[in-house]
Amino acid sequence: MPKYLLKVNYVGEGIQGLLEEGGTRRRAAAEALVKSLGGSLETMYFAFGETDVYAIGELPNTQAAAALALTLGASGRVTCETVVLLTPEEVDAAARLTPHYRAPGR
């Protein structure tokens, strides 16, 4: 099952909600969301800096990943950047492909 890195930021009322609910309840909500899409939440960390939450989860396909991102964004309380994660074996398989490409200006 494909893995995704989610970089989440709380905005507006989402920050207040985090203060009221705490981290463990937000993790439980994240687990329920991912599970409802047929996936699983592997890990979730809160952080200082540009990103408030880093989470890694498995989702069955890109449609599920898009639904997750759309649902989070539609809440108006968080923003989400989704990154597809590749295993070393997937990179090996990609390196064996022979795409045909003409660079601009050549």
Long-range contacts (C-beta under 8 A, 24 or more apart in sequence): 1-39, 1-58, 1-59, 1-60, 2-58, 2-59, 2-60, 2-61, 2-62, 2-65, 2-84, 2-85, 3-42, 3-56, 3-57, 3-58, 3-84, 3-85, 3-87, 4-56, 4-57, 4-58, 4-59, 4-65, 4-82, 4-83, 4-84, 4-85, 5-54, 5-55, 5-56, 5-82, 5-83, 5-85, 6-53, 6-54, 6-55, 6-56, 6-57, 6-68, 6-80, 6-81, 6-82, 6-83, 7-51, 7-53, 7-54, 7-80, 7-81, 7-82, 7-83, 8-51, 8-52, 8-53, 8-54, 8-55, 8-72, 8-78, 8-79, 8-80, 8-81, 9-50, 9-51, 9-52, 9-53, 9-78, 9-79, 9-80, 10-52, 10-53, 10-77, 10-78, 11-76, 11-77, 11-78, 11-79, 12-76, 12-77, 13-76, 13-77, 14-75, 14-76, 14-77, 14-78, 17-77, 26-53, 30-55, 33-68, 33-71, 33-72, 34-58, 34-59, 34-68, 37-64, 37-67, 37-68, 38-64, 39-64, 56-85
